[in-house]
Amino acid sequence: MQLLKDSGVVDSGGYGIEIIVKAIELSCLQPRSLDASVTVRTPEDSGNKIKQALGDHFDHGDEYGFCTQFVLISETDETVLRNKLENLCTSLVVLSESPVHRVHLHTNNVDDVMSNAKKIGEIQDLSVEDMEKQAFGSYSNGTEALNVDEDLVKMIVLSSGEGNKEMFLELGAATVFSLSPDSNPSVSELLGLFKQFESSDVDLILLPNDKNIFSAASEAAKMTKLNIKIIPTQNLGQGLECAAEFDPQMKLEINEKLMLEIIPNIENIFIFPSARNISINNTVDVLSGDPIAMKSGSIIDSAKTLDSLLVKILKSEMNLEYERVIILVGKDRIKSQVDDFLSKNVESVVKSNIETYYGGQDHYDYLVSIIK
């Protein structure tokens, strides 16, 4: 592109290829090629040409828009996909190996692009970057790289267990409220969580991870001026999968849409000791203290030990279609012992896409999430 040439920028892709080819040449010609020097490429004129190009851009009122990348799973032909998107964007690049299409584009209307793409397939690995903000940062600060600290959305999570808390923080949660095993947070406690963000111009997403908290969360949200979306996650398994979709640089509505779409694909099974004597379907008697497995509010199985019941459930689920299985290990269990037991009793745990994590949650010794 003439604009890039005039700006005197370094083509990072081309520079990478240059280094690879140079390394091959050196390995053939020099016995100690690791001692060889590499030419460092830097922008021409100390980056002033780049700043001039950005200045011209802002003077003319142009917009860079959003650099948008995603994977589309669809049987649709690449040509049809291009025709669907080309009028909505610029710099469109599509690499296809049916049914997987990797898409890169620049657009001012991310929502329109997502809407059209979803009509013909399933979107995965979505990434959206505000190029206008990046360009302005580079323009304001000379050639220094921009680190965008301002998030469009902050994620608040209600959780149980230190392991689960750490996972939510790693997935981008701004704050994690630790739930009590004996009571739910009050409206005033939730309002206090929200109010700490009132001084910043940011939207909020709340993952309650317990259906009994929905009402209080809704009331608290009405009592603040912030724009808050409450994602109806009923348990930690749903919450973690939704948190994995979170992107603080995307609009609130896009985050909400992605999370709501994934919840129906998550099935959860809870394994814990029964608190009383019960009967399953009037055929199996379970004594107080015996492990039981619950799904969708109903007891589906029992066994004499927690670990044997876990294996029983996993073997049953492995006969059905699923993408992966996540096991959150409760506070009274030891993850390494669970891993050892599974490796000995469940054939090919790794190949079966079964992952275990120490969650440390109360109430449930094992929370099994089957992602379909």
C-alpha positions in Angstrom: 0.0 0.0 0.0 1.3 3.5 -0.9 0.2 4.8 2.5 2.4 2.4 4.3 5.3 3.2 2.0 4.9 6.9 2.5 4.7 6.4 6.3 8.0 4.5 6.4 6.7 1.8 8.6 8.3 -1.6 9.2 6.3 -4.5 7.7 6.4 -6.8 10.7 5.4 -9.8 8.6 8.0 -9.1 5.9 10.6 -8.4 8.6 9.8 -11.8 10.2 10.3 -13.6 6.9 13.6 -11.7 6.4 14.9 -13.0 9.7 13.8 -16.6 8.9 15.5 -16.6 5.5 18.6 -14.9 7.0 18.8 -17.6 9.7 18.6 -20.3 7.1 21.4 -18.6 5.1 23.6 -18.3 8.2 23.1 -21.9 9.3 24.4 -23.0 5.9 27.3 -20.6 5.6 28.6 -20.1 9.2 29.3 -22.8 11.8 28.6 -20.4 14.6 25.5 -18.7 13.2 24.2 -17.9 16.7 27.0 -15.3 16.9 25.8 -13.5 13.7 24.2 -10.1 13.9 20.7 -9.3 12.7 19.8 -6.0 11.0 17.3 -4.2 13.2 14.5 -2.5 11.2 13.0 0.7 12.6 10.6 3.2 11.2 12.1 5.8 8.8 12.8 9.3 10.1 12.4 8.2 13.8 8.8 7.6 13.2 7.9 11.2 12.2 6.4 10.0 8.9 4.0 7.7 10.8 2.9 10.6 13.0 2.4 12.8 9.9 0.2 10.1 8.2 -1.9 9.8 11.4 -2.2 13.6 11.5 -3.5 13.7 8.0 -5.9 11.0 8.8 -7.5 12.9 11.8 -7.4 16.2 9.8 -9.6 14.6 7.0 -12.0 13.1 9.5 -11.4 9.5 8.3 -12.2 6.5 10.6 -10.1 3.4 10.9 -12.9 1.5 12.7 -12.5 -1.8 14.4 -10.1 -4.5 13.4 -12.3 -7.6 13.6 -11.1 -11.2 13.5 -13.1 -14.4 14.0 -13.4 -18.0 13.0 -16.7 -19.0 11.3 -17.8 -22.7 11.3 -20.0 -23.1 8.2 -20.5 -25.3 5.2 -21.1 -22.1 3.2 -18.8 -21.6 0.2 -16.0 -18.9 0.7 -17.4 -16.9 -2.2 -20.8 -16.6 -0.6 -19.2 -15.6 2.7 -17.2 -12.9 1.0 -20.3 -11.6 -0.8 -22.1 -11.4 2.6 -19.4 -9.3 4.2 -17.6 -7.2 1.6 -20.1 -4.4 1.6 -19.9 -4.0 5.4 -16.1 -3.7 5.7 -12.7 -3.1 4.2 -9.4 -5.1 4.2 -11.4 -8.3 4.0 -9.3 -11.5 4.2 -10.8 -15.0 4.3 -8.8 -18.2 4.6 -11.0 -21.2 4.2 -10.7 -24.9 4.7 -14.3 -26.1 4.9 -16.0 -25.9 7.2 -13.6 -23.6 9.0 -13.3 -20.0 7.7 -10.8 -17.6 9.3 -11.9 -14.0 8.7 -10.1 -10.6 9.1 -11.7 -7.3 8.3 -12.0 -3.6 9.2 -15.4 -2.2 9.9 -17.3 0.6 11.7 -20.3 -1.7 12.2 -19.2 -4.8 14.1 -22.8 -5.7 15.1 -23.8 -5.8 11.4 -20.9 -8.0 10.5 -21.7 -10.4 13.4 -25.3 -10.5 12.5 -24.6 -11.4 8.9 -22.0 -14.0 9.8 -24.3 -15.7 12.4 -26.9 -16.2 9.7 -24.6 -18.7 7.9 -22.6 -20.3 10.7 -21.2 -20.4 14.2 -18.7 -17.7 15.3 -15.7 -18.6 17.4 -12.6 -16.8 18.7 -13.9 -13.3 18.1 -11.4 -10.4 18.5 -12.3 -6.8 18.1 -9.8 -3.9 18.4 -10.5 -0.2 18.2 -8.0 1.0 15.7 -9.2 4.6 16.0 -8.2 4.6 19.7 -4.9 2.9 19.0 -4.1 5.4 16.2 -5.0 8.4 18.4 -2.8 7.1 21.2 0.2 6.6 18.8 -0.4 10.1 17.3 -0.6 11.8 20.8 2.4 10.0 22.1 4.8 10.1 19.1 5.9 6.6 18.0 5.5 5.0 21.5 3.2 1.9 21.4 -0.2 2.4 22.9 -1.4 0.4 25.9 -5.1 0.8 26.1 -6.1 0.7 29.8 -9.7 1.9 29.3 -12.0 -1.0 29.1 -15.5 -0.7 27.6 -16.9 -3.3 29.9 -16.0 -4.6 33.4 -17.0 -8.0 34.6 -18.2 -8.6 38.2 -18.4 -12.2 39.4 -20.1 -13.9 42.4 -18.2 -17.0 43.2 -17.4 -19.7 45.8 -14.0 -21.2 46.4 -10.5 -19.8 46.1 -9.6 -21.8 43.0 -12.7 -20.6 41.2 -12.0 -17.0 42.2 -8.5 -17.2 40.7 -9.8 -18.6 37.5 -12.4 -15.8 37.1 -9.7 -13.2 37.8 -7.5 -14.8 35.1 -10.4 -14.7 32.7 -10.7 -10.9 33.2 -13.0 -10.3 36.1 -12.5 -6.8 37.6 -13.7 -8.1 41.0 -14.9 -11.4 42.5 -17.3 -11.3 45.4 -16.9 -14.4 47.6 -20.2 -16.0 48.4 -21.0 -17.3 51.9 -21.9 -21.0 52.1 -24.8 -20.1 54.3 -26.4 -17.0 52.9 -26.8 -15.0 49.6 -25.6 -11.4 49.2 -28.1 -8.7 50.1 -29.2 -5.9 47.7 -27.1 -3.4 49.6 -24.0 -5.6 49.3 -24.5 -5.9 45.5 -25.1 -2.2 45.2 -21.8 -1.6 47.0 -20.1 -3.8 44.4 -21.6 -1.7 41.5 -21.0 1.7 43.1 -17.2 1.3 43.1 -17.4 1.6 39.3 -19.6 4.7 39.2 -16.7 7.1 38.8 -15.6 5.5 35.6 -17.4 5.6 32.2 -17.8 1.9 31.9 -20.5 -0.7 31.4 -20.8 -3.7 33.7 -21.6 -7.4 33.3 -22.6 -9.5 36.3 -22.2 -13.2 36.6 -24.3 -14.2 39.6 -23.7 -18.0 39.2 -26.7 -18.8 41.4 -30.3 -18.5 40.3 -31.3 -17.5 43.9 -29.3 -14.3 43.5 -31.1 -13.1 40.3 -33.8 -11.1 42.1 -31.4 -9.2 44.5 -29.0 -8.5 41.6 -31.9 -7.1 39.5 -33.0 -4.8 42.3 -29.5 -3.6 42.9 -29.0 -2.9 39.2 -32.1 -0.6 39.2 -30.7 1.5 42.0 -27.5 2.6 40.2 -27.0 4.8 37.2 -24.6 2.3 35.6 -25.5 0.3 32.6 -25.5 -3.3 33.9 -26.3 -6.6 32.1 -27.0 -9.6 34.4 -26.1 -12.8 32.7 -28.4 -15.6 34.1 -25.6 -18.0 35.0 -27.1 -20.5 37.5 -23.9 -22.1 38.7 -20.1 -21.8 38.6 -19.8 -24.1 35.5 -21.9 -21.8 33.4 -20.1 -18.8 34.9 -16.7 -19.9 33.9 -17.7 -20.7 30.4 -19.3 -17.3 30.0 -16.2 -15.6 31.5 -14.1 -17.4 28.9 -16.1 -15.5 26.2 -15.5 -12.1 27.9 -13.6 -9.3 26.1 -13.4 -6.0 27.9 -12.6 -4.2 24.6 -15.9 -5.3 23.0 -19.3 -3.6 23.4 -21.5 -4.7 26.3 -24.1 -6.0 23.9 -21.6 -8.2 22.0 -20.3 -9.7 25.3 -23.9 -10.3 26.4 -24.9 -11.9 23.1 -21.9 -14.3 23.2 -22.5 -15.3 26.7 -26.2 -15.9 26.3 -25.5 -18.1 23.3 -23.2 -20.4 25.1 -25.3 -21.1 28.2 -27.8 -23.5 26.5 -24.8 -25.6 25.4 -23.6 -26.3 29.0 -25.0 -29.2 31.0 -24.1 -29.4 34.7 -24.0 -32.3 37.1 -23.5 -31.9 40.8 -22.0 -34.7 43.0 -22.2 -34.5 46.8 -23.3 -36.5 49.8 -27.0 -36.8 50.4 -28.2 -35.0 53.5 -31.0 -37.5 54.2 -32.4 -40.9 53.3 -34.0 -40.7 49.9 -35.4 -43.0 47.1 -34.5 -42.6 43.4 -37.6 -43.4 41.2 -38.9 -45.5 44.0 -36.4 -48.2 43.1 -33.0 -47.3 44.6 -32.7 -46.3 48.3 -30.0 -43.9 49.2 -28.9 -43.5 52.8 -27.9 -40.2 54.3 -24.3 -39.5 53.6 -24.2 -41.6 50.4 -23.0 -39.7 47.3 -25.6 -38.6 44.8 -25.5 -36.9 41.4 -28.0 -34.3 40.4 -28.9 -32.8 37.0 -31.5 -30.2 36.2 -32.8 -30.5 39.8 -33.3 -34.3 39.8 -31.2 -37.1 41.3 -29.9 -39.2 38.4 -27.5 -41.6 40.1 -25.8 -42.7 43.3 -22.8 -44.8 44.4 -20.9 -45.8 47.6 -18.0 -43.3 47.1 -17.7 -39.9 45.5 -14.9 -40.9 43.2 -16.7 -44.0 41.9 -19.8 -41.9 41.3 -17.8 -39.4 39.3 -16.3 -42.1 37.1 -19.8 -43.6 36.6 -21.2 -40.2 35.5 -18.2 -39.6 33.2 -18.5 -42.9 31.5 -22.2 -42.3 30.9 -21.6 -38.9 29.4 -18.8 -40.1 27.2 -21.3 -42.1 25.2 -23.0 -38.9 24.2 -21.9 -36.1 21.9 -19.9 -33.4 23.7 -17.0 -30.9 23.0 -15.3 -31.2 26.4 -15.9 -31.9 30.1 -14.8 -29.6 32.9 -14.6 -30.9 36.5 -14.4 -28.4 39.3 -13.0 -30.1 42.4 -14.6 -29.0 45.7 -12.8 -27.7 48.9 -12.7 -31.1 50.6 -11.1 -33.0 47.8 -7.5 -33.1 46.6 -7.1 -32.5 42.9 -4.0 -34.6 42.4 -5.7 -37.6 43.9 -8.7 -37.1 41.7 -6.5 -36.9 38.6 -4.7 -40.1 39.6 -8.0 -41.9 40.2 -9.4 -40.8 36.8 -6.3 -41.8 34.9 -6.7 -45.3 36.3 -10.4 -45.7 35.9 -11.4 -43.6 32.9 -9.9 -44.7 29.6 -7.9 -42.0 27.8 -8.9 -39.0 29.9 -6.8 -36.6 27.8 -8.2 -37.9 24.5 -11.7 -37.6 26.0 -11.2 -33.9 26.5 -11.8 -34.1 30.3 -10.1 -31.3 32.3 -10.0 -31.0 36.1 -9.4 -27.8 38.1 -9.4 -27.1 41.8 -12.4 -24.9 42.4 -12.6 -25.1 46.2 -16.4 -24.5 46.1 -18.6 -25.3 49.0 -21.5 -27.8 48.9 -20.4 -29.7 45.8 -17.5 -32.1 45.9 -17.6 -32.3 42.1 -19.2 -29.9 39.7 -19.1 -31.5 36.2 -19.8 -29.3 33.2 -20.4 -30.9 29.9 -20.0 -28.5 27.0 -21.8 -29.6 23.9 
